[in-house]
Amino acid sequence: MTRIKVQIYEIQDPSEAEEVIELGVDRIGSVILSEENWKVPAVREAILVSREARVKHSLIPLFNAKGVLFQAIEYYQPDIIHFCESFTCDDGRMIDCEPSVELQICVKERFPEIEIMRSVPIATPESRQRVPTFEIAGRFEAVSDYFLTDTWLGSEPVEGYIGITGRTCDWTEAERLVGSSSIPVILAGGLSPANVYEAVTAVKPFGADSCTGTNALDGSQRPVRFKKDCRKVRAFVKEVRRAEKDLSNASGQCIKNHK
């Protein structure tokens, strides 16, 4: 079995990048919060740290103006550009995504060396709302290198984008996406050291991503954005590796039983 990638968001400075790399993280993600303040030297330094360690670094731009986006890509030179716009109304109806498809085509033509990751929404396990997960995946599959599942709530924490909900998505639907997709799928959405083993063994994704679930907590026990808890990151990596080992053993046993 191939190694399951451990991806950790949101790493915004080089010292934290160094810390999580030492803990065994395979991929690091950073976020650019606005079009107006797109140039953040600390994030660029974090990407350089990842490059020196041969760890892939992805970058989420919370804007899609082509001119500024191209400037940002040239400035940061990430391994992966990660798009996470929402393509649903609050009631789950799909909205037009063709401009974003075209934008990804333009990015790939201008920067063929950079991979593209696209977030795909999946509802929570208890939700009865239909979400067009597979329709959205179908539109972006040919113009993306990876999918990342994330939890759809209808009303998202960052308007217009999916993610950082701290809630798990429906792993049954995520497993269906893994099985039907021609590109690798990274599982995200409320993953933490407490549930990532169960999630990975259920979904069998290419990778497991954590943001909120590995953040430090404030005095009210609420996650602090852009600040990781290294103990949680270490435990997250350990649980992914445990799941990876058990899946490999189960696969080997299955082959043995069929001989």
C-alpha positions in Angstrom: 0.0 0.0 0.0 1.3 3.5 -0.9 2.0 6.0 1.9 -1.1 8.0 3.0 -0.2 11.6 2.8 -0.6 13.7 6.0 -1.5 17.3 5.1 -1.7 20.1 7.7 -3.3 23.5 7.2 -2.9 26.5 8.1 0.8 27.0 8.4 1.7 30.7 7.9 5.3 31.0 9.1 8.6 29.2 8.5 9.2 28.2 12.1 5.9 26.4 12.3 6.6 24.8 8.9 9.9 23.4 10.3 8.1 22.1 13.4 5.4 20.1 11.6 7.9 18.8 9.0 10.0 17.3 11.9 6.8 15.6 13.2 6.5 13.7 9.9 4.0 15.8 7.9 4.1 15.1 4.2 2.3 18.2 2.9 1.8 21.7 4.3 -0.9 24.2 3.4 -1.0 28.0 3.7 -3.8 30.6 3.1 -3.7 34.1 1.5 -6.6 35.9 3.1 -7.2 38.7 0.7 -6.6 40.1 -2.7 -5.5 43.4 -1.2 -2.8 41.9 1.0 -1.7 39.0 -1.2 2.0 39.4 -0.5 3.0 37.8 2.8 6.7 37.3 3.2 6.4 34.8 6.1 4.2 32.5 4.0 6.8 32.6 1.2 9.5 31.7 3.7 7.4 28.8 4.9 7.1 27.5 1.3 10.9 27.8 0.9 11.3 25.7 4.1 9.1 23.1 2.6 10.9 23.1 -0.6 14.3 22.5 1.1 12.7 19.6 3.0 11.2 18.2 -0.2 7.7 18.5 1.3 5.0 19.7 -1.0 3.4 23.0 -0.1 -0.1 24.1 -1.2 -1.5 27.6 -1.2 -5.2 28.7 -0.9 -5.9 32.1 -2.4 -9.2 33.5 -1.0 -9.7 35.5 -4.3 -9.8 34.6 -7.9 -8.9 37.7 -9.9 -6.7 36.3 -12.6 -4.1 39.1 -12.6 -3.5 39.1 -8.9 -3.6 35.3 -8.7 -0.9 35.0 -11.4 1.3 37.5 -9.5 0.8 35.5 -6.3 1.7 32.2 -7.9 4.9 33.8 -9.4 5.8 35.3 -6.0 5.1 32.2 -3.8 5.9 29.4 -6.3 3.9 26.8 -4.4 3.9 23.1 -5.4 0.1 23.1 -5.4 -2.5 25.8 -5.8 -5.7 25.0 -3.9 -9.1 26.3 -4.9 -12.0 26.0 -2.5 -14.8 28.2 -3.7 -18.3 27.1 -2.9 -20.6 26.2 -5.8 -23.8 25.7 -3.9 -26.6 27.9 -2.6 -27.5 27.7 1.1 -30.1 25.1 0.1 -27.6 22.9 -1.7 -28.5 23.9 -5.3 -25.5 24.0 -7.6 -24.4 27.3 -9.1 -22.4 28.0 -12.2 -18.8 26.9 -11.9 -17.6 27.3 -15.5 -15.6 30.5 -14.8 -13.6 28.6 -12.2 -13.1 25.7 -14.6 -11.7 28.1 -17.1 -9.5 29.8 -14.5 -8.0 26.4 -13.6 -7.3 25.8 -17.3 -5.6 29.2 -17.5 -3.5 28.4 -14.4 -2.4 25.1 -15.8 -1.5 26.6 -19.1 0.5 29.4 -17.5 2.1 27.3 -14.8 2.3 23.7 -16.0 4.7 22.7 -13.3 2.2 23.6 -10.5 -0.5 21.1 -9.5 -4.1 22.0 -8.8 -6.2 20.9 -5.9 -10.0 21.4 -5.8 -12.1 21.2 -2.7 -15.4 19.3 -3.2 -18.3 19.7 -0.7 -19.8 16.7 1.2 -22.6 17.2 3.7 -22.4 16.1 7.3 -23.5 12.5 8.1 -26.8 13.7 9.7 -27.7 16.1 7.0 -30.7 15.3 4.8 -29.8 18.0 2.3 -28.7 16.8 -1.1 -25.3 18.3 -2.1 -24.1 18.1 -5.7 -20.8 16.5 -4.7 -20.4 14.3 -7.8 -21.6 16.9 -10.2 -19.0 19.4 -9.0 -16.3 16.7 -9.0 -17.3 15.8 -12.6 -16.9 19.3 -13.8 -13.4 19.7 -12.2 -11.9 16.3 -12.5 -10.3 16.9 -15.9 -8.7 20.2 -14.8 -7.5 19.1 -11.3 -4.7 17.0 -10.0 -6.3 16.3 -6.6 -9.7 16.6 -4.9 -10.0 17.5 -1.2 -13.3 16.7 0.5 -14.6 19.2 2.9 -17.7 19.6 5.0 -20.7 21.5 3.6 -22.9 23.2 6.1 -24.9 25.5 3.8 -23.8 28.6 5.7 -20.0 28.5 5.6 -17.6 30.1 8.1 -15.9 32.0 5.3 -18.5 33.3 2.9 -18.1 31.9 -0.6 -15.7 29.2 0.4 -15.9 25.7 2.0 -13.8 24.5 4.9 -12.6 25.2 8.4 -15.9 24.0 9.9 -14.5 21.6 12.4 -17.3 19.2 11.4 -16.8 15.8 9.8 -18.3 15.1 6.4 -20.2 11.9 5.5 -17.4 9.4 5.2 -19.7 7.0 3.1 -20.0 9.7 0.5 -16.2 10.4 0.7 -15.5 6.7 0.1 -17.8 6.8 -2.9 -15.8 9.8 -4.3 -12.5 8.0 -3.7 -13.8 4.9 -5.6 -15.2 6.9 -8.5 -12.5 9.6 -9.0 -9.7 9.2 -11.5 -7.5 11.6 -9.5 -6.3 11.2 -5.8 -8.7 12.3 -3.1 -7.5 13.8 0.2 -10.0 13.5 3.1 -10.6 16.6 5.1 -13.4 18.0 7.3 -13.2 17.9 11.1 -10.3 15.4 11.3 -8.3 15.2 14.5 -6.2 12.7 16.3 -9.4 11.3 17.9 -11.1 10.3 14.7 -8.6 10.2 11.8 -7.8 6.5 12.3 -11.5 5.6 11.9 -11.8 8.0 9.0 -8.8 6.7 7.0 -9.7 3.0 7.5 -13.3 3.8 6.4 -12.6 6.0 3.4 -9.1 4.8 2.3 -8.1 8.1 0.8 -4.9 9.2 -0.8 -4.3 11.6 2.1 -5.7 13.0 5.3 -5.9 16.7 6.0 -6.3 18.6 9.3 -6.7 22.2 10.1 -9.1 23.0 13.0 -8.6 19.6 14.7 -4.8 20.2 15.2 -5.0 23.9 16.2 -4.1 25.2 19.6 -7.1 26.2 21.8 -7.7 29.5 23.6 -8.9 29.9 27.2 -12.4 29.1 26.1 -11.3 25.9 24.4 -11.9 27.3 21.0 -9.5 26.6 18.1 -7.1 29.4 17.4 -6.6 30.0 13.7 -3.1 29.8 12.3 -1.6 28.3 15.5 -0.9 24.6 15.7 -0.6 22.4 18.7 2.4 20.2 18.0 1.2 17.5 20.3 -2.0 17.2 18.3 0.0 17.2 15.0 2.3 14.4 16.3 -0.7 12.3 17.4 -2.5 12.9 14.1 0.5 11.7 12.2 0.8 8.6 14.5 -2.9 7.7 14.0 -2.6 8.0 10.2 0.4 5.7 10.2 -1.5 3.3 12.4 -4.4 3.2 10.0 -2.0 2.9 7.0 -0.4 -0.1 8.6 -3.7 -1.8 9.4 -5.0 -1.2 5.9 -1.8 -2.7 4.5 -2.1 -5.7 6.7 -5.7 -6.2 5.8 -5.0 -6.0 2.1 -2.2 -8.5 2.5 -4.4 -10.9 4.4 -7.1 -10.6 1.7 -4.6 -11.5 -1.0 -3.4 -14.4 1.0 -6.9 -15.7 1.5 -7.6 -15.7 -2.2 -4.5 -17.7 -3.2 
